[in-house]
């Protein structure tokens, strides 16, 4: 593999790399030649992770998912948090990864 550094990049950066590799290999080659691919993927990874963390907190707050719920009904809390996580993943894929 030409881009050994990719395995040291976070999951979001790796997912974007896989998308580009499949759908826009020319973009990857241009970035390789310019020497910007690694930093680009690190930036995507960081932006996506920050977006994920922020949205998880905001959605949980909006939907009233609290530590009290977690203590009282752990299964309900897990279901609701998983639902939020899945929705946020879709947002991140649509806005940052699959572009």
C-alpha positions as CSV (number, residue, x, y, z in Angstrom):
1,X,0.0,0.0,0.0
2,X,1.4,3.4,-1.0
3,X,-0.2,5.3,1.9
4,X,1.0,3.4,5.0
5,X,0.2,6.4,7.1
6,X,-3.5,5.9,6.7
7,X,-3.6,3.1,9.3
8,X,-2.5,5.8,11.8
9,X,-5.3,8.1,11.0
10,X,-8.6,7.9,12.9
11,X,-11.7,6.1,11.7
12,X,-13.3,9.1,10.0
13,X,-10.2,9.9,8.0
14,X,-9.9,6.2,7.0
15,X,-13.5,6.1,5.9
16,X,-13.1,9.2,3.8
17,X,-9.9,7.8,2.3
18,X,-11.7,4.6,1.3
19,X,-14.5,6.6,-0.3
20,X,-12.0,8.7,-2.3
21,X,-10.0,5.6,-3.3
22,X,-13.1,4.1,-4.7
23,X,-14.8,7.1,-6.2
24,X,-12.1,9.7,-6.9
25,X,-8.7,8.0,-7.2
26,X,-7.4,11.0,-9.2
27,X,-8.0,13.3,-6.2
28,X,-5.9,11.0,-4.1
29,X,-3.1,10.9,-6.7
30,X,-3.0,14.7,-7.0
31,X,-2.8,15.1,-3.2
32,X,-0.1,12.5,-3.0
33,X,2.0,14.4,-5.6
34,X,1.4,17.7,-3.7
35,X,2.1,16.0,-0.4
36,X,-1.2,17.1,1.2
37,X,-3.1,13.8,1.5
38,X,-2.0,12.9,5.0
39,X,-2.8,16.3,6.5
40,X,-6.1,16.5,4.6
41,X,-7.2,13.1,6.0
42,X,-6.1,14.2,9.5
43,X,-8.2,17.4,9.2
44,X,-11.2,15.4,8.0
45,X,-10.8,13.0,10.9
46,X,-10.5,15.8,13.4
47,X,-13.5,17.8,12.0
48,X,-15.7,14.7,11.9
49,X,-14.8,13.7,15.5
50,X,-15.4,17.2,16.8
51,X,-18.8,17.3,15.0
52,X,-19.7,13.8,16.4
53,X,-18.8,14.8,20.0
54,X,-20.7,18.1,19.8
55,X,-23.8,16.6,18.2
56,X,-23.9,13.7,20.6
57,X,-24.0,16.2,23.5
58,X,-26.5,18.5,21.9
59,X,-28.9,15.7,20.8
60,X,-28.8,14.0,24.2
61,X,-29.6,17.3,25.8
62,X,-32.4,18.2,23.4
63,X,-34.0,14.7,23.8
64,X,-33.7,14.8,27.6
65,X,-31.3,11.8,27.9
66,X,-29.7,12.3,31.2
67,X,-27.4,10.5,33.7
68,X,-30.5,10.0,35.8
69,X,-32.2,8.0,33.0
70,X,-29.0,6.0,32.7
71,X,-29.1,5.2,36.4
72,X,-32.9,4.4,36.4
73,X,-33.3,2.6,33.1
74,X,-30.0,1.6,31.5
75,X,-31.5,-0.3,28.6
76,X,-33.6,2.7,27.5
77,X,-30.6,5.0,27.9
78,X,-28.5,2.7,25.7
79,X,-31.2,2.4,23.0
80,X,-31.7,6.2,22.9
81,X,-28.0,6.9,22.7
82,X,-27.5,4.3,20.0
83,X,-30.3,5.9,18.0
84,X,-28.6,9.3,18.4
85,X,-25.2,7.9,17.4
86,X,-26.7,6.3,14.3
87,X,-28.4,9.6,13.2
88,X,-25.2,11.5,13.8
89,X,-23.1,9.0,11.8
90,X,-25.4,9.5,8.9
91,X,-25.0,13.3,9.1
92,X,-21.2,13.0,9.2
93,X,-21.2,10.6,6.3
94,X,-23.4,12.9,4.2
95,X,-21.6,16.2,5.1
96,X,-17.9,15.1,5.5
97,X,-17.1,11.6,4.4
98,X,-19.0,10.9,1.2
99,X,-18.2,14.2,-0.5
